[in-house]
Amino acid sequence: MTTLASGTDTLTRDALTVLQPGFTGTTAPDWLLRRLGEGLASVGLFGRNIASPDQLAALTAQLRAERDDVLVAIDEEGGDVTRLEVRSGSSFPGNHALGAVDDVELTREVAHELGRRLAACGVNLNWAPSADVNSNPSNPVIGVRSFGADTGLAARHTAAYVTGLQSAGVAACTKHFPGHGDTAVDSHHALPRIDVPAEVLADRELAPFRAAIAAGTRAVMSAHILVPALDPDRPATLSRRILTGLLRDELGYEGLIVTDGMEMQAIAGTYGIERGSVLAIAAGADAICVGGGLADDATVLRLRDALVAAVRAGELPEERLADAAERVRALAGWAGSARRSPGDAPGGEIGLEAARRALTVTPAPGLGSPGAFTPVTEPPYVAALTPVANIAVGDETPWGIAAELIHLLPGTVTGSFSAGNAGNAENAGNTGNTGRTGEVGNAGAAGTARESEAGESAGRAALQAAGARRIVAVVRDEHRHPWMASALDILLAARPDTIVVEMGVPQAAPRGALHIATHGAARVCGRAAAEVIAGVAGR
């Protein structure tokens, strides 16, 4: 164990120990190393911190040179939410694709291989898996991050994921307790509310968490959601009834409780991060996740001092803070002693195999089986109908199938359209362009008529840009974006041979000459779909 810097008292040390801050840059800043010497025990990594596996391994080695038992955490769900491959897209499909396959052994193998890669880079705590049951198809923040809308499916795959990840020596952090699936608001922006009876919560939302606890999950992450049936006054992250009464006492969970990011507006915009952090620890949380948007020494010191002041003012029992800090150190101890499973060899292309198995391929009526579809042999035009990415996914990670089709069918042309740039075909015909023409807001606030008009403009612009090329239209959650549906109406009316690829949650009825549901937008999902389109599946 690292010797703490002289002059660091126990209270200050414990206040630092419960924090999980982030930072900027691909090497550890001096202030972070200094705080590790004073008692900070965890560090959170994001896409901004990662350039390559070798660089990440050097960064974690730098951290451990200062404190050998540091917990290095990351938000690596695979699928749409990736930090290891933030600039290229993930080599692993996400939860929804794994749920679509519904092979728990495959889920375990994928999680194990993902954990093996994290461990090789020195990461030992993963803020995953999402155990949320996606019961609300309009959910703007969970969607393909969930294994699905079926409770039993979500429960068995959550358990398999936890087992696979931890067999690689990486602690799982099952989230977002008590369940974020039945929300229509993104907690990054505001405080969501779930208004269902306690009985529904017990049977639906809590089942995957029970499965995760039975599987031995080392950490659980709280959700910034208000659940009146459990606590009408405070969101789960700040609720003693939920974190201590339900998770600890009723469900018997003894591991680490981590908060979701405290800078998210559900907490920061209502309680503030300092007050919110004090209330979270008092409620039963053990670690404060902060750093997705706040990543500096000043934030760490503000939170440390707020916790110390709360103890001295009698607002936060010192023994509760000490207990939280001890749970952090206990997890660090487990991570330091965890060993990989025997025969822990690289898993090859397990991610691509899973993505291929997850595809749902539906030919147009009259074509018969998918095998009756005539593969595309000439370079097509890929029209990506692009929504605004939610903050958890981030807008820096590429998605779609264009890059994979360019590889298989050189000369493929791509264009990106959204509700805000729908009438503008600028950059819509650039050969090899896999980027976006602009990330803009949806037109929903202006009403359905405005959305329909925007979609029609997008469809016409795509038709103009495509010319005589075969069109591949790529959507992401068509059912949540009426403008996408309108754009597809225009495309399919003019070009019935258009291929439609849905890379979100497939809720809308399949349409197009061929409809491919990938159940996620990871790079491997795009490759699997491109193989079908080009007739080279499995090669």
RODO-2510 file (C-alpha; in nm, 4 decimals, decimal comma):
residues 539
     n   res          X          Y          Z
     1     m     0,0000     0,0000     0,0000
     2     t     0,1148     0,3512    -0,0728
     3     t     0,2228     0,5634     0,2211
     4     l     0,0078     0,8730     0,2512
     5     a     0,1658     1,2144     0,2394
     6     s     0,2605     1,3386     0,5828
     7     g     0,0144     1,5805     0,7377
     8     t    -0,2941     1,4186     0,5789
     9     d    -0,5421     1,3584     0,8595
    10     t    -0,7826     1,0648     0,8587
    11     l    -1,0930     1,2714     0,7874
    12     t    -0,9360     1,4477     0,4879
    13     r    -0,7934     1,1199     0,3626
    14     d    -1,1348     0,9502     0,3781
    15     a    -1,2997     1,2452     0,2019
    16     l    -1,0499     1,2085    -0,0844
    17     t    -1,0810     0,8296    -0,0877
    18     v    -1,4516     0,8354    -0,1751
    19     l    -1,4040     1,0546    -0,4830
    20     q    -1,3715     0,9189    -0,8379
    21     p    -1,2592     1,2220    -1,0408
    22     g    -1,1592     1,2537    -1,4028
    23     f    -0,8908     1,4668    -1,5650
    24     t    -0,7901     1,5928    -1,9059
    25     g    -0,4978     1,4720    -2,1140
    26     t    -0,3349     1,1397    -2,1926
    27     t    -0,0863     1,1573    -1,9056
    28     a    -0,1644     1,2137    -1,5398
    29     p    -0,1406     1,5799    -1,4352
    30     d     0,0693     1,6759    -1,1354
    31     w    -0,2327     1,7692    -0,9259
    32     l    -0,3814     1,4219    -0,9687
    33     l    -0,0601     1,2476    -0,8648
    34     r    -0,0398     1,4773    -0,5634
    35     r    -0,3949     1,3891    -0,4545
    36     l    -0,3207     1,0186    -0,4936
    37     g    -0,0398     1,0680    -0,2455
    38     e    -0,2836     1,2347    -0,0063
    39     g    -0,5497     0,9646    -0,0100
    40     l    -0,7360     0,9746    -0,3425
    41     a    -0,7997     0,6099    -0,4278
    42     s    -0,9896     0,6140    -0,7585
    43     v    -0,9561     0,7773    -1,0985
    44     g    -1,2121     0,7814    -1,3793
    45     l    -1,1037     0,7598    -1,7426
    46     f    -1,2931     0,8916    -2,0445
    47     g    -1,2373     0,8992    -2,4189
    48     r    -1,0317     1,2170    -2,3893
    49     n    -0,7711     1,0223    -2,1906
    50     i    -0,7156     0,7434    -2,4422
    51     a    -0,5152     0,7437    -2,7641
    52     s    -0,4076     0,3787    -2,7880
    53     p    -0,3783     0,0642    -2,5736
    54     d    -0,0052     0,1234    -2,5219
    55     q    -0,0635     0,4840    -2,4162
    56     l    -0,3410     0,3753    -2,1778
    57     a    -0,1170     0,1093    -2,0225
    58     a     0,1541     0,3725    -1,9710
    59     l    -0,0988     0,6071    -1,8112
    60     t    -0,2253     0,3482    -1,5645
    61     a     0,1356     0,2531    -1,4827
    62     q     0,2027     0,6206    -1,4106
    63     l    -0,0916     0,6261    -1,1695
    64     r     0,0204     0,3080    -0,9952
    65     a     0,3729     0,4394    -0,9550
    66     e     0,2146     0,6970    -0,7240
    67     r    -0,0383     0,4649    -0,5596
    68     d    -0,0133     0,0944    -0,6299
    69     d    -0,3693     0,0078    -0,5248
    70     v    -0,5509     0,2811    -0,7184
    71     l    -0,8852     0,1916    -0,8725
    72     v    -0,8812     0,2895    -1,2387
    73     a    -1,2404     0,3114    -1,3607
    74     i    -1,3824     0,3488    -1,7098
    75     d    -1,7229     0,3661    -1,8779
    76     e    -1,6663     0,0871    -2,1295
    77     e    -1,9990    -0,0777    -2,2056
    78     g    -1,8987    -0,1852    -2,5535
    79     g    -2,1475    -0,1153    -2,8290
    80     d    -2,2489     0,2473    -2,8587
    81     v    -2,0719     0,3501    -2,5359
    82     t    -1,6996     0,2950    -2,5788
    83     r    -1,3964     0,4752    -2,4406
    84     l    -1,1270     0,2263    -2,5454
    85     e    -1,2246     0,2743    -2,9110
    86     v    -1,3862     0,6142    -2,8914
    87     r    -1,2445     0,7296    -3,2255
    88     s    -1,3047     0,4135    -3,4270
    89     g    -1,6126     0,2485    -3,2774
    90     s    -1,6238    -0,0620    -3,0626
    91     s    -1,5049    -0,4106    -3,1516
    92     f    -1,7900    -0,5441    -2,9377
    93     p    -2,1653    -0,5162    -2,9843
    94     g    -2,3577    -0,3647    -2,6954
    95     n    -2,6144    -0,5118    -2,4615
    96     h    -2,9123    -0,4920    -2,6951
    97     a    -2,7353    -0,6970    -2,9607
    98     l    -2,6368    -0,9564    -2,7013
    99     g    -2,9941    -0,9668    -2,5771
   100     a    -3,1170    -1,0170    -2,9348
   101     v    -2,8959    -1,3256    -2,9654
   102     d    -3,0011    -1,4411    -2,6158
   103     d    -2,7087    -1,6759    -2,5617
   104     v    -2,5850    -1,6186    -2,2074
   105     e    -2,2595    -1,8005    -2,2752
   106     l    -2,1889    -1,5636    -2,5641
   107     t    -2,2601    -1,2657    -2,3369
   108     r    -2,0215    -1,4058    -2,0784
   109     e    -1,7509    -1,4592    -2,3410
   110     v    -1,7906    -1,1073    -2,4831
   111     a    -1,7749    -0,9523    -2,1367
   112     h    -1,4715    -1,1615    -2,0505
   113     e    -1,2839    -1,0570    -2,3642
   114     l    -1,3722    -0,6939    -2,3035
   115     g    -1,2493    -0,7309    -1,9457
   116     r    -0,9303    -0,8985    -2,0635
   117     r    -0,8521    -0,5996    -2,2853
   118     l    -0,9267    -0,3562    -2,0031
   119     a    -0,7070    -0,5495    -1,7607
   120     a    -0,4227    -0,5566    -2,0144
   121     c    -0,4343    -0,1763    -2,0151
   122     g    -0,4364    -0,1531    -1,6350
   123     v    -0,8075    -0,0765    -1,5892
   124     n    -0,9684    -0,2639    -1,2993
   125     l    -1,3183    -0,1145    -1,2549
   126     n    -1,5726    -0,0904    -1,5345
   127     w    -1,8892     0,1177    -1,4956
   128     a    -2,0882    -0,1577    -1,6685
   129     p    -2,3145    -0,3392    -1,7365
   130     s    -2,6391    -0,1473    -1,7738
   131     a    -2,9004    -0,3668    -1,6077
   132     d    -3,1884    -0,1363    -1,6991
   133     v    -3,4980    -0,2993    -1,8478
   134     n    -3,5822    -0,0859    -2,1522
   135     s    -3,9543    -0,0874    -2,0797
   136     n    -4,0090     0,2583    -2,2313
   137     p    -3,9245     0,2428    -2,6037
   138     s    -3,9019     0,6241    -2,6094
   139     n    -3,6225     0,6244    -2,3534
   140     p    -3,3663     0,8773    -2,4838
   141     v    -3,0645     0,7622    -2,2823
   142     i    -3,0841     0,3827    -2,2348
   143     g    -3,2153     0,2195    -2,5542
   144     v    -2,9542    -0,0158    -2,7014
   145     r    -2,7552     0,0061    -2,3789
   146     s    -3,0168    -0,2291    -2,2318
   147     f    -3,0299    -0,6025    -2,2967
   148     g    -3,3975    -0,5537    -2,3817
   149     a    -3,7510    -0,4927    -2,2608
   150     d    -3,7984    -0,8405    -2,1139
   151     t    -3,7150    -0,8605    -1,7435
   152     g    -3,6009    -1,2217    -1,7438
   153     l    -3,3740    -1,1667    -2,0432
   154     a    -3,2179    -0,8576    -1,8856
   155     a    -3,1612    -1,0428    -1,5588
   156     r    -2,9886    -1,3491    -1,7014
   157     h    -2,7638    -1,1480    -1,9335
   158     t    -2,6729    -0,9012    -1,6595
   159     a    -2,5561    -1,1927    -1,4456
   160     a    -2,3600    -1,3444    -1,7358
   161     y    -2,1946    -1,0111    -1,8103
   162     v    -2,0914    -0,9611    -1,4474
   163     t    -1,9479    -1,3112    -1,4323
   164     g    -1,7543    -1,2736    -1,7576
   165     l    -1,6125    -0,9313    -1,6792
   166     q    -1,5007    -1,0214    -1,3284
   167     s    -1,3452    -1,3492    -1,4426
   168     a    -1,0980    -1,1270    -1,6289
   169     g    -1,0035    -0,9485    -1,3055
   170     v    -1,2079    -0,6333    -1,3687
   171     a    -1,4761    -0,5298    -1,1198
   172     a    -1,8238    -0,4888    -1,2653
   173     c    -2,0364    -0,1880    -1,1702
   174     t    -2,3983    -0,2774    -1,2426
   175     k    -2,6128     0,0266    -1,3233
   176     h    -2,8374     0,2328    -1,2942
   177     f    -3,0045     0,1327    -0,9657
   178     p    -3,2999     0,1006    -0,9121
   179     g    -3,3512     0,1015    -1,2918
   180     h    -3,3434     0,3760    -1,5568
   181     g    -3,5385     0,1954    -1,8290
   182     d    -3,8847     0,3463    -1,7817
   183     t    -3,7802     0,7098    -1,8217
   184     a    -3,8529     0,9612    -2,0960
   185     v    -3,5973     1,2184    -1,9751
   186     d    -3,2186     1,1999    -1,9971
   187     s    -3,0717     1,2536    -1,6481
   188     h    -2,7767     1,4305    -1,8079
   189     h    -3,0181     1,7165    -1,8742
   190     a    -3,2919     1,6982    -1,6078
   191     l    -3,4316     1,4822    -1,3275
   192     p    -3,6349     1,1870    -1,4639
   193     r    -3,9305     1,0450    -1,2743
   194     i    -4,0724     0,6915    -1,2744
   195     d    -4,4332     0,6729    -1,1608
   196     v    -4,5128     0,3048    -1,1203
   197     p    -4,6210     0,1055    -0,8131
   198     a    -4,3606    -0,0532    -0,5887
   199     e    -4,4838    -0,3963    -0,6989
   200     v    -4,3994    -0,3203    -1,0617
   201     l    -4,0557    -0,1956    -0,9628
   202     a    -3,9903    -0,5096    -0,7595
   203     d    -4,0933    -0,7443    -1,0401
   204     r    -3,9467    -0,5502    -1,3314
   205     e    -3,6674    -0,3016    -1,2489
   206     l    -3,5116    -0,4825    -0,9542
   207     a    -3,4878    -0,8324    -1,1019
   208     p    -3,1649    -0,7701    -1,3005
   209     f    -3,0031    -0,6149    -0,9932
   210     r    -3,0952    -0,9172    -0,7838
   211     a    -2,9317    -1,1319    -1,0517
   212     a    -2,6206    -0,9136    -1,0515
   213     i    -2,5926    -0,9316    -0,6726
   214     a    -2,6303    -1,3101    -0,6851
   215     a    -2,3551    -1,3190    -0,9482
   216     g    -2,1264    -1,1242    -0,7134
   217     t    -2,1112    -0,7819    -0,8749
   218     r    -1,8427    -0,5833    -0,6945
   219     a    -2,0089    -0,2451    -0,7487
   220     v    -2,3507    -0,0964    -0,8195
   221     m    -2,4108     0,2502    -0,9658
   222     s    -2,7054     0,4591    -0,8536
   223     a    -2,9424     0,6411    -1,0891
   224     h    -3,0304     1,0092    -1,0729
   225     i    -3,4024     0,9379    -1,0951
   226     l    -3,7002     1,0167    -0,8724
   227     v    -3,9074     0,7091    -0,7881
   228     p    -4,1987     0,8254    -0,5704
   229     a    -4,3073     0,4703    -0,4848
   230     l    -3,9715     0,4272    -0,3099
   231     d    -3,8934     0,7837    -0,2015
   232     p    -4,1175     1,0765    -0,2998
   233     d    -3,8660     1,3380    -0,1910
   234     r    -3,5191     1,2533    -0,3141
   235     p    -3,3686     1,0924    -0,6252
   236     a    -3,2201     0,7465    -0,5799
   237     t    -2,8603     0,8701    -0,5593
   238     l    -2,9492     1,0847    -0,2572
   239     s    -3,2066     0,8536    -0,0984
   240     r    -3,1271     0,6599     0,2167
   241     r    -3,4507     0,4659     0,1689
   242     i    -3,3273     0,3401    -0,1673
   243     l    -2,9508     0,2982    -0,1219
   244     t    -2,9509     0,1745     0,2365
   245     g    -3,3052     0,0555     0,2999
   246     l    -3,3606    -0,1195    -0,0327
   247     l    -3,0199    -0,2015    -0,1815
   248     r    -2,8321    -0,2792     0,1394
   249     d    -3,0959    -0,4024     0,3828
   250     e    -3,3612    -0,5595     0,1605
   251     l    -3,1514    -0,6915    -0,1282
   252     g    -2,8532    -0,7755     0,0936
   253     y    -2,5919    -0,6051    -0,1219
   254     e    -2,2559    -0,5545     0,0554
   255     g    -2,0278    -0,4213    -0,2173
   256     l    -1,9388    -0,0706    -0,3322
   257     i    -2,2132     0,1769    -0,4238
   258     v    -2,1004     0,4346    -0,6810
   259     t    -2,3002     0,7382    -0,7869
   260     d    -2,3645     0,8259    -1,1463
   261     g    -2,1820     1,1408    -1,2566
   262     m    -2,2594     1,4156    -1,0065
   263     e    -2,2138     1,6877    -1,2680
   264     m    -2,5221     1,5607    -1,4529
   265     q    -2,8016     1,8152    -1,4400
   266     a    -3,0396     1,5839    -1,2518
   267     i    -2,8177     1,6495    -0,9466
   268     a    -2,6001     1,9496    -1,0330
   269     g    -2,9002     2,1505    -1,1484
   270     t    -3,1110     2,0729    -0,8430
   271     y    -2,8864     2,0155    -0,5409
   272     g    -2,5434     2,1196    -0,6692
   273     i    -2,2499     1,8817    -0,6739
   274     e    -2,1158     1,9708    -0,3271
   275     r    -2,4478     1,9323    -0,1475
   276     g    -2,5377     1,6374    -0,3656
   277     s    -2,2131     1,4586    -0,2770
   278     v    -2,2719     1,5045     0,0961
   279     l    -2,6292     1,3768     0,0686
   280     a    -2,5189     1,0793    -0,1446
   281     i    -2,2604     0,9610     0,1082
   282     a    -2,5092     1,0130     0,3913
   283     a    -2,7673     0,8095     0,1986
   284     g    -2,5317     0,5127     0,1655
   285     a    -2,3189     0,5752    -0,1446
   286     d    -1,9500     0,4934    -0,1058
   287     a    -1,7937     0,6607    -0,4089
   288     i    -1,8699     0,9880    -0,5834
   289     c    -1,8277     0,9728    -0,9612
   290     v    -1,7375     1,3146    -1,0984
   291     g    -1,5235     1,4151    -1,3896
   292     g    -1,7155     1,3580    -1,7104
   293     g    -1,7526     1,7332    -1,7444
   294     l    -1,5636     1,8558    -1,4381
   295     a    -1,2046     1,7375    -1,4454
   296     d    -0,9758     1,9606    -1,2423
   297     d    -0,8113     1,9909    -0,9047
   298     a    -1,0478     2,2679    -0,7959
   299     t    -1,3458     2,0314    -0,8264
   300     v    -1,1722     1,7623    -0,6230
   301     l    -1,0831     2,0090    -0,3494
   302     r    -1,4359     2,1536    -0,3432
   303     l    -1,5878     1,8097    -0,2935
   304     r    -1,3273     1,7020    -0,0400
   305     d    -1,3813     2,0172     0,1631
   306     a    -1,7602     1,9878     0,1405
   307     l    -1,7464     1,6375     0,2875
   308     v    -1,5066     1,7405     0,5635
   309     a    -1,7204     2,0436     0,6497
   310     a    -2,0354     1,8304     0,6613
   311     v    -1,8747     1,5917     0,9082
   312     r    -1,7542     1,8756     1,1282
   313     a    -2,0980     2,0389     1,1167
   314     g    -2,2679     1,7160     1,2223
   315     e    -2,4536     1,6793     0,8908
   316     l    -2,2615     1,3674     0,7850
   317     p    -2,1661     1,1038     1,0443
   318     e    -1,7901     1,0533     1,0435
   319     e    -1,8379     0,6790     1,0751
   320     r    -2,0503     0,6784     0,7543
   321     l    -1,7704     0,8517     0,5634
   322     a    -1,5155     0,6129     0,7142
   323     d    -1,7295     0,3129     0,6170
   324     a    -1,7591     0,4436     0,2598
   325     a    -1,3834     0,4931     0,2347
   326     e    -1,3203     0,1448     0,3667
   327     r    -1,5458    -0,0060     0,1013
   328     v    -1,3435     0,1760    -0,1657
   329     r    -1,0209     0,0363    -0,0212
   330     a    -1,1754    -0,3113     0,0008
   331     l    -1,2609    -0,3078    -0,3694
   332     a    -0,9111    -0,1844    -0,4481
   333     g    -0,7791    -0,4796    -0,2507
   334     w    -0,9948    -0,7226    -0,4478
   335     a    -0,8851    -0,5692    -0,7764
   336     g    -0,5218    -0,5950    -0,6776
   337     s    -0,5507    -0,9630    -0,5955
   338     a    -0,7952    -1,0679    -0,8696
   339     r    -0,6640    -1,3251    -1,1090
   340     r    -0,7784    -1,4065    -1,4580
   341     s    -0,9403    -1,7374    -1,5370
   342     p    -0,7110    -2,0234    -1,6439
   343     g    -0,6472    -2,0339    -2,0159
   344     d    -0,7243    -1,6646    -2,0505
   345     a    -0,6161    -1,6284    -2,4116
   346     p    -0,7303    -1,3497    -2,6484
   347     g    -1,0851    -1,4038    -2,7684
   348     g    -1,0203    -1,3396    -3,1368
   349     e    -1,3223    -1,1967    -3,3194
   350     i    -1,5820    -1,2856    -3,0570
   351     g    -1,7270    -0,9352    -3,0911
   352     l    -1,7777    -0,9657    -3,4660
   353     e    -1,9215    -1,3136    -3,4245
   354     a    -2,1733    -1,1757    -3,1750
   355     a    -2,2622    -0,8836    -3,4034
   356     r    -2,3266    -1,1188    -3,6945
   357     r    -2,5509    -1,3382    -3,4826
   358     a    -2,7448    -1,0351    -3,3589
   359     l    -2,8621    -0,9241    -3,7036
   360     t    -3,2299    -0,9455    -3,7902
   361     v    -3,2596    -0,9487    -4,1691
   362     t    -3,6053    -0,8983    -4,3213
   363     p    -3,6520    -0,9004    -4,7004
   364     a    -3,9393    -0,7159    -4,8646
   365     p    -4,2551    -0,9211    -4,9267
   366     g    -4,2059    -1,1239    -5,2389
   367     l    -3,8334    -1,1672    -5,1960
   368     g    -3,8791    -1,4663    -4,9702
   369     s    -3,5858    -1,5585    -4,7486
   370     p    -3,2834    -1,3297    -4,6945
   371     g    -3,0954    -1,5610    -4,9278
   372     a    -3,3176    -1,4411    -5,2105
   373     f    -3,1781    -1,0921    -5,1775
   374     t    -2,9348    -1,0050    -5,4558
   375     p    -2,6214    -0,8559    -5,2972
   376     v    -2,5093    -0,5095    -5,3952
   377     t    -2,2069    -0,5293    -5,6239
   378     e    -2,1696    -0,1662    -5,7344
   379     p    -2,0710     0,1125    -5,4916
   380     p    -2,3951     0,2413    -5,3333
   381     y    -2,4938     0,5715    -5,1765
   382     v    -2,5210     0,5571    -4,7958
   383     a    -2,7659     0,8114    -4,6525
   384     a    -2,7168     0,8328    -4,2761
   385     l    -3,0186     0,9871    -4,1031
   386     t    -2,8367     1,1131    -3,7971
   387     p    -2,9939     1,2019    -3,4606
   388     v    -2,8198     1,3996    -3,1895
   389     a    -2,6144     1,1557    -2,9833
   390     n    -2,6900     1,1413    -2,6127
   391     i    -2,4095     1,2440    -2,3781
   392     a    -2,3425     0,8892    -2,2565
   393     v    -2,2644     0,7825    -2,6123
   394     g    -2,0879     1,1042    -2,7100
   395     d    -2,0715     1,2588    -3,0539
   396     e    -1,7055     1,1806    -3,1212
   397     t    -1,7575     0,8077    -3,1809
   398     p    -1,8309     0,7239    -3,5457
   399     w    -2,1318     0,5071    -3,6222
   400     g    -2,3035     0,3614    -3,9244
   401     i    -2,1986     0,1259    -4,2031
   402     a    -2,0340     0,3619    -4,4509
   403     a    -1,6742     0,2878    -4,3537
   404     e    -1,7362    -0,0863    -4,3758
   405     l    -1,9098    -0,0600    -4,7142
   406     i    -1,6268     0,1578    -4,8458
   407     h    -1,3901    -0,1252    -4,7508
   408     l    -1,6045    -0,3903    -4,9218
   409     l    -1,7259    -0,1776    -5,2140
   410     p    -1,4646     0,0893    -5,2905
   411     g    -1,6191     0,4000    -5,4355
   412     t    -1,9169     0,3976    -5,1992
   413     v    -2,0452     0,7514    -5,1473
   414     t    -2,1895     0,8755    -4,8186
   415     g    -2,3915     1,1655    -4,6842
   416     s    -2,5338     1,2570    -4,3456
   417     f    -2,8674     1,4259    -4,2792
   418     s    -3,0376     1,5456    -3,9632
   419     a    -3,3526     1,7387    -3,8817
   420     g    -3,1595     2,0636    -3,8707
   421     n    -2,9623     2,0268    -4,1942
   422     a    -3,2239     1,8289    -4,3822
   423     g    -3,2593     2,0799    -4,6632
   424     n    -2,8871     2,1177    -4,7134
   425     a    -2,7086     1,8621    -4,9308
   426     e    -2,3673     2,0118    -4,8563
   427     n    -2,1099     1,7334    -4,8133
   428     a    -2,3831     1,4845    -4,8960
   429     g    -2,1934     1,3322    -5,1865
   430     n    -1,8360     1,2950    -5,0721
   431     t    -1,6759     0,9665    -5,1704
   432     g    -1,5308     0,8019    -4,8639
   433     n    -1,6765     1,0638    -4,6294
   434     t    -1,7655     0,8790    -4,3101
   435     g    -1,8094     1,1886    -4,0996
   436     r    -2,1207     1,3947    -4,0336
   437     t    -2,2368     1,7097    -4,2014
   438     g    -2,3187     1,8600    -3,8649
   439     e    -2,4659     1,7597    -3,5294
   440     v    -2,7889     1,9447    -3,4892
   441     g    -3,1036     1,9273    -3,2847
   442     n    -3,4192     1,7475    -3,3813
   443     a    -3,7211     1,9475    -3,4878
   444     g    -3,9537     1,7977    -3,2265
   445     a    -3,9886     2,1209    -3,0321
   446     a    -4,1389     2,2871    -3,3377
   447     g    -4,4109     2,0264    -3,3667
   448     t    -4,4931     1,7255    -3,5760
   449     a    -4,5537     1,9276    -3,8922
   450     r    -4,2080     2,0819    -3,8711
   451     e    -4,0500     1,7410    -3,8186
   452     s    -4,2357     1,5985    -4,1162
   453     e    -4,1206     1,8859    -4,3340
   454     a    -3,7607     1,8412    -4,2163
   455     g    -3,7745     1,4702    -4,2922
   456     e    -3,9167     1,5256    -4,6372
   457     s    -3,6356     1,7725    -4,7080
   458     a    -3,3809     1,5159    -4,5913
   459     g    -3,5310     1,2517    -4,8168
   460     r    -3,5265     1,4770    -5,1220
   461     a    -3,1690     1,5861    -5,0523
   462     a    -3,0584     1,2240    -5,0210
   463     l    -3,2281     1,1337    -5,3485
   464     q    -3,0553     1,4207    -5,5240
   465     a    -2,7153     1,3256    -5,3829
   466     a    -2,7566     0,9550    -5,4610
   467     g    -2,8216     0,9971    -5,8308
   468     a    -2,8457     0,6543    -5,9926
   469     r    -2,6650     0,4709    -5,7130
   470     r    -2,8404     0,2111    -5,4992
   471     i    -2,9424     0,3761    -5,1703
   472     v    -2,8669     0,2341    -4,8279
   473     a    -3,0555     0,4388    -4,5680
   474     v    -2,9191     0,4112    -4,2151
   475     v    -3,1342     0,5150    -3,9187
   476     r    -3,0960     0,5082    -3,5432
   477     d    -3,4203     0,4722    -3,3436
   478     e    -3,6554     0,5612    -3,6254
   479     h    -3,9506     0,5217    -3,3876
   480     r    -3,8254     0,8110    -3,1716
   481     h    -3,7619     1,0513    -3,4605
   482     p    -4,0626     1,1237    -3,6838
   483     w    -3,8430     1,3165    -3,9272
   484     m    -3,6519     0,9951    -4,0008
   485     a    -3,9758     0,8163    -4,0841
   486     s    -4,0730     1,1005    -4,3179
   487     a    -3,7340     1,0868    -4,4876
   488     l    -3,7704     0,7130    -4,5419
   489     d    -4,1186     0,7673    -4,6866
   490     i    -3,9690     0,9934    -4,9524
   491     l    -3,6788     0,7604    -5,0284
   492     l    -3,8891     0,4447    -5,0528
   493     a    -4,1596     0,6061    -5,2634
   494     a    -3,9019     0,7131    -5,5217
   495     r    -3,6624     0,4216    -5,4824
   496     p    -3,8359     0,1025    -5,3611
   497     d    -3,5052    -0,0847    -5,3887
   498     t    -3,3632     0,1181    -5,0986
   499     i    -3,2036    -0,0924    -4,8240
   500     v    -3,2837     0,0219    -4,4694
   501     v    -3,0461    -0,0424    -4,1793
   502     e    -3,1783     0,0264    -3,8283
   503     m    -2,8904     0,0673    -3,5810
   504     g    -3,0980     0,1576    -3,2755
   505     v    -3,3829    -0,0243    -3,1034
   506     p    -3,5969    -0,1754    -3,3831
   507     q    -3,9528    -0,0671    -3,3029
   508     a    -4,0840     0,0591    -3,6364
   509     a    -4,2124    -0,1982    -3,8857
   510     p    -3,9415    -0,3299    -4,1197
   511     r    -3,9477    -0,1725    -4,4635
   512     g    -3,7297    -0,1400    -4,7700
   513     a    -3,6103    -0,3953    -5,0225
   514     l    -3,4118    -0,5337    -4,7327
   515     h    -3,4356    -0,4290    -4,3688
   516     i    -3,1425    -0,5045    -4,1385
   517     a    -3,1686    -0,4470    -3,7640
   518     t    -2,8250    -0,4463    -3,6029
   519     h    -2,9453    -0,3744    -3,2460
   520     g    -2,6689    -0,1205    -3,1942
   521     a    -2,4325     0,1128    -3,3735
   522     a    -2,0926    -0,0314    -3,2801
   523     r    -1,8331    -0,0627    -3,5559
   524     v    -1,8730    -0,4413    -3,5624
   525     c    -2,2500    -0,4033    -3,6010
   526     g    -2,1850    -0,1894    -3,9071
   527     r    -1,9445    -0,4443    -4,0459
   528     a    -2,1914    -0,7297    -3,9959
   529     a    -2,4625    -0,5365    -4,1827
   530     a    -2,2228    -0,4355    -4,4615
   531     e    -2,1282    -0,8006    -4,5132
   532     v    -2,4920    -0,8905    -4,5728
   533     i    -2,5443    -0,6024    -4,8159
   534     a    -2,2313    -0,6888    -5,0145
   535     g    -2,2974    -1,0632    -4,9973
   536     v    -1,9773    -1,1512    -4,8126
   537     a    -2,1270    -1,2457    -4,4736
   538     g    -1,8951    -1,4408    -4,2497
   539     r    -1,5773    -1,3841    -4,4476
***
